[in-house]
Amino acid sequence: MTHRLTRYLMIGVMVTFWGLSFVLTKIALDWLGPTAIAFLRWAITAAVLSSWLVLTARWPAFGRMLRQDGWTLAGGALVGISLFSATGNLALRYTTAIDAGVLSNLTSVFLILIATAWLQERLAPAEWIALAGAFCDAILVSQGAGHLTLTSPGLRGDLLLVLGAFFGAVYCIGAKRLVATYPTDVVTTGFATLGALFLLPAALWEGISFDLPPVAWAAILFLGLGSGAVANLLWMYLLSTTSASRAGMVLFLIPIISTALAVIVLHEPLTPAILLGAGLVLANVAIVSQFFGESLAVAGLLTEPPWLGQETGHSHPGLLR
């Protein structure tokens, strides 16, 4: 019973940190550009996770991964950290944290579409309907926020969120071989470190100011320590003690957290259309993920890393918040 309560507490902390990330980024954007925020966040995360590897004596595995799979790691970091984070942060300059929390779940839809092309399989009619429904419901979310006009900055932000979801899906598939070979915390540290390095030139060009008010530093530190390091370590633990399909279901709590916090902290409007669209997006993503999960596992796109216990069914990288 105590172990179960501890796990529930960990899940609560993890989804709260990830749900907070959209709100905290909106706050930090009042003082810094989107790329600068992304760089500082992942630099802090990389420093914390590097210290974790030293404490757990896994630093040699990190060096081995750089030597043997450095190019694969670099590609994943560029797409899954640098482009994903910069695109998502830029989107939040134009759209709401509510939309960001909901539309980020389209990563699962793109993952399935890419995997379908990879496997050269045909989706069942029900799967196509669920996929189409997820995108249509995303339009409903955007319309409910008043963004569905060509001149609306909000529409630009929502489209950037969809692009970011695509980057997230490409990252998941591209990182598959790494998490099947190395411990997830080692891979996560590598992605965070190289992702921060790739963000640095753009952040310098954009301009990084360290003369920030306490509220801005608090937001950035929380993004790096909480949403970046602690949440990902908790995600690793969750993946190591349960199947990825079950672990993935808790991610559907993130839009609920982000929406509640956006309404309370940022006073963002919550319309009936947004609520309806958000619920339908999550429902369709859950349906199609359930239908297609077995095919992904068979293809090896979701596999069990050899260093995990036999309890897990399969795993995938989880550095997407």
C-alpha positions in Angstrom: 0.0 0.0 0.0 2.8 2.4 0.9 4.6 1.5 -2.4 1.4 2.3 -4.3 0.9 5.6 -2.6 4.5 6.5 -3.3 4.1 5.7 -7.0 0.9 7.8 -7.1 2.7 10.7 -5.4 5.6 10.4 -8.0 3.1 10.4 -10.8 1.4 13.5 -9.4 4.6 15.4 -9.0 5.7 14.4 -12.6 2.6 15.4 -14.4 2.3 18.6 -12.3 5.9 19.6 -13.3 5.2 18.9 -17.0 1.8 20.6 -16.8 3.5 23.6 -15.2 6.1 23.9 -18.0 3.6 25.6 -20.4 2.6 28.2 -17.8 6.1 28.9 -16.6 7.3 29.4 -20.2 4.6 31.9 -20.7 5.7 33.8 -17.6 9.4 33.7 -18.6 8.6 35.0 -22.1 7.9 38.4 -20.6 11.7 38.8 -20.1 13.5 36.4 -22.4 13.1 35.1 -26.0 11.9 31.5 -26.7 15.3 30.2 -27.7 17.1 31.7 -24.7 14.5 30.1 -22.3 15.0 26.8 -24.0 18.8 27.0 -23.7 18.8 28.0 -20.0 16.2 25.3 -19.2 18.1 22.5 -20.9 21.5 23.7 -19.7 20.2 23.4 -16.1 18.7 20.0 -16.8 22.0 18.8 -18.4 24.0 19.9 -15.4 21.6 18.2 -12.9 21.4 14.9 -14.9 25.2 14.9 -15.4 25.6 15.1 -11.7 23.1 12.2 -11.4 25.3 10.1 -13.7 28.3 10.8 -11.6 26.5 9.8 -8.4 25.2 6.6 -9.9 28.5 5.7 -11.6 27.1 5.7 -15.1 29.3 8.4 -16.5 31.5 5.8 -18.3 28.4 4.7 -20.2 27.8 8.3 -21.3 31.3 8.5 -22.7 30.8 5.2 -24.5 27.5 6.4 -26.0 29.2 9.6 -27.3 32.0 7.6 -29.0 29.8 4.9 -30.5 26.6 6.6 -31.3 27.4 10.3 -31.2 25.8 11.1 -34.6 22.6 9.4 -33.7 22.5 11.2 -30.4 23.2 14.5 -32.1 20.4 14.1 -34.5 18.0 13.2 -31.8 19.1 16.2 -29.7 18.7 18.6 -32.6 15.2 17.4 -33.4 13.9 16.3 -30.0 15.3 19.0 -27.8 16.5 22.0 -29.9 13.8 22.2 -32.6 11.0 20.8 -30.3 11.7 23.2 -27.5 12.4 26.3 -29.6 9.2 25.7 -31.7 7.1 25.1 -28.6 8.4 28.1 -26.8 7.9 30.3 -29.9 4.4 29.0 -30.2 3.6 30.1 -26.6 4.5 33.7 -27.6 1.4 33.6 -29.8 -1.0 31.1 -28.3 -2.3 30.0 -24.9 -0.9 27.5 -22.4 -4.2 25.7 -22.6 -3.8 25.1 -26.4 -0.2 24.0 -25.8 -1.1 21.4 -23.2 -3.7 19.9 -25.5 -2.0 20.0 -28.9 1.2 18.6 -27.6 -0.6 15.2 -27.4 -0.6 15.1 -31.2 2.9 13.7 -30.9 1.3 10.3 -30.5 -0.7 10.8 -33.7 2.4 11.7 -35.7 4.3 8.8 -34.2 1.6 6.4 -35.5 1.6 8.0 -38.9 5.4 7.9 -39.3 5.4 4.3 -38.0 2.7 3.3 -40.5 4.9 4.6 -43.3 7.9 2.9 -41.7 6.1 -0.5 -41.4 4.3 -0.1 -44.7 1.1 -1.3 -43.0 -2.5 -0.3 -43.6 -4.5 1.2 -40.8 -7.9 -0.1 -40.1 -10.8 2.2 -40.8 -11.4 2.8 -37.1 -7.8 3.9 -36.7 -8.0 6.3 -39.6 -11.2 7.7 -38.2 -9.6 8.2 -34.8 -6.5 9.9 -36.4 -8.7 12.2 -38.5 -10.8 12.9 -35.4 -7.8 13.9 -33.4 -6.8 16.5 -36.0 -10.3 17.8 -36.4 -10.7 18.1 -32.7 -7.4 20.1 -32.6 -9.0 22.5 -35.0 -12.0 22.7 -32.6 -9.6 23.6 -29.8 -8.0 26.4 -31.9 -11.4 27.6 -32.9 -12.6 27.6 -29.3 -9.7 29.9 -28.4 -10.6 32.3 -31.2 -7.5 31.4 -33.3 -9.2 30.1 -36.5 -8.6 33.2 -38.7 -5.7 33.6 -41.1 -4.6 36.9 -39.5 -4.7 35.6 -35.9 -1.3 35.2 -34.1 -3.0 32.4 -32.1 -3.4 30.4 -35.3 0.3 30.8 -36.0 1.1 29.6 -32.5 -1.2 26.6 -32.8 0.4 25.6 -36.1 3.8 25.8 -34.5 2.6 23.5 -31.7 1.5 21.0 -34.4 5.0 21.2 -36.0 6.5 20.7 -32.6 4.4 17.6 -32.1 5.8 16.3 -35.4 9.4 16.9 -34.2 8.5 15.0 -31.0 7.4 12.0 -33.0 10.5 12.0 -35.2 12.6 12.1 -32.0 10.8 9.2 -30.5 11.4 6.9 -33.5 15.0 8.1 -34.1 15.9 7.6 -30.4 14.6 4.0 -30.3 18.0 2.4 -30.9 19.7 4.4 -28.2 17.2 3.5 -25.4 17.4 -0.1 -26.5 21.2 0.0 -25.9 21.9 2.4 -23.1 20.2 3.3 -19.8 17.5 5.9 -20.3 19.1 8.4 -17.9 22.3 8.2 -19.9 20.5 8.8 -23.1 18.4 11.6 -21.5 21.5 13.3 -20.3 23.1 13.1 -23.7 20.0 14.6 -25.4 19.8 17.4 -22.8 23.5 18.3 -23.1 23.7 18.3 -26.9 20.3 19.9 -27.2 21.5 22.8 -25.0 24.7 23.2 -27.0 22.7 23.3 -30.3 20.4 26.0 -28.8 23.3 28.2 -27.6 24.2 30.0 -30.9 20.5 30.9 -31.6 20.1 31.9 -27.9 23.2 34.2 -28.2 21.9 35.7 -31.4 18.5 36.2 -29.8 20.1 37.7 -26.7 20.5 36.2 -23.2 20.0 38.5 -20.3 20.9 37.4 -16.8 19.6 40.5 -15.2 16.2 39.1 -14.6 13.6 39.6 -11.8 13.2 36.8 -9.2 9.9 35.6 -10.8 11.7 35.0 -14.2 14.6 33.1 -12.6 12.2 31.1 -10.5 10.3 30.0 -13.7 13.5 29.1 -15.5 15.0 27.2 -12.5 11.8 25.3 -12.1 11.7 24.4 -15.8 15.3 23.1 -15.6 15.1 21.4 -12.2 11.5 20.3 -12.0 10.1 19.9 -15.5 13.5 18.9 -17.0 15.5 16.9 -14.5 13.1 15.6 -11.7 10.2 14.9 -13.9 12.3 12.9 -16.4 13.9 10.9 -13.6 10.5 10.1 -12.2 9.4 9.1 -15.7 12.4 6.7 -16.0 11.4 5.1 -12.7 7.8 4.7 -13.9 8.9 3.1 -17.2 11.1 0.7 -15.3 8.3 -0.5 -13.0 5.4 -0.8 -15.4 4.6 -1.2 -19.1 5.1 1.9 -21.3 1.4 1.7 -22.4 0.3 2.0 -18.8 2.9 4.7 -18.1 1.9 6.6 -21.2 -1.7 6.8 -20.0 -0.7 9.1 -17.1 0.5 11.6 -19.7 -3.1 12.4 -20.5 -3.3 14.1 -17.1 -0.9 16.8 -18.3 -3.4 18.8 -20.3 -5.8 18.7 -17.3 -3.0 20.1 -15.1 -1.8 22.7 -17.6 -5.4 23.9 -18.3 -6.2 24.3 -14.6 -3.0 26.2 -14.0 -3.4 28.4 -17.1 -6.8 29.4 -15.9 -5.8 30.0 -12.3 -2.3 31.6 -12.8 -2.6 33.2 -16.2 -6.4 33.8 -16.2 -6.7 32.3 -19.7 -10.3 31.9 -20.9 -11.7 28.4 -21.0 -14.6 28.1 -23.5 -17.0 25.2 -24.0 -15.5 24.6 -27.4 -12.0 24.3 -25.9 -13.2 21.8 -23.3 -15.1 19.7 -25.9 -12.2 19.8 -28.4 -9.6 18.9 -25.7 -11.7 16.0 -24.5 -12.1 14.6 -28.0 -8.4 15.1 -28.8 -7.4 13.0 -25.8 -10.0 10.4 -26.5 -9.0 9.9 -30.1 -5.3 9.8 -29.3 -6.0 7.2 -26.6 -8.1 5.1 -29.0 -5.6 5.1 -31.8 -2.6 4.5 -29.4 -4.4 1.4 -28.0 -5.2 0.1 -31.5 -1.7 0.6 -32.9 0.5 -0.1 -29.9 1.0 -3.8 -30.6 2.2 -3.0 -34.2 4.8 -0.6 -32.8 6.1 -3.1 -30.3 6.3 -5.9 -33.0 8.2 -3.6 -35.3 10.7 -2.8 -32.5 9.8 0.9 -32.4 8.8 0.4 -28.8 11.2 -2.1 -27.3 12.4 -3.2 -23.9 15.9 -2.0 -23.1 18.0 -4.9 -21.8 19.0 -3.0 -18.7 15.4 -2.8 -17.5 13.7 -5.5 -15.4 11.4 -8.0 -17.0 8.3 -6.2 -15.6 8.2 -3.7 -18.5 6.6 -4.5 -21.7 8.4 -1.9 -23.8 9.9 1.5 -23.4 10.4 4.7 -25.3 12.2 8.0 -24.7 10.3 10.4 -22.6 12.2 13.6 -22.8 9.4 15.6 -24.4 8.2 18.1 -21.9 
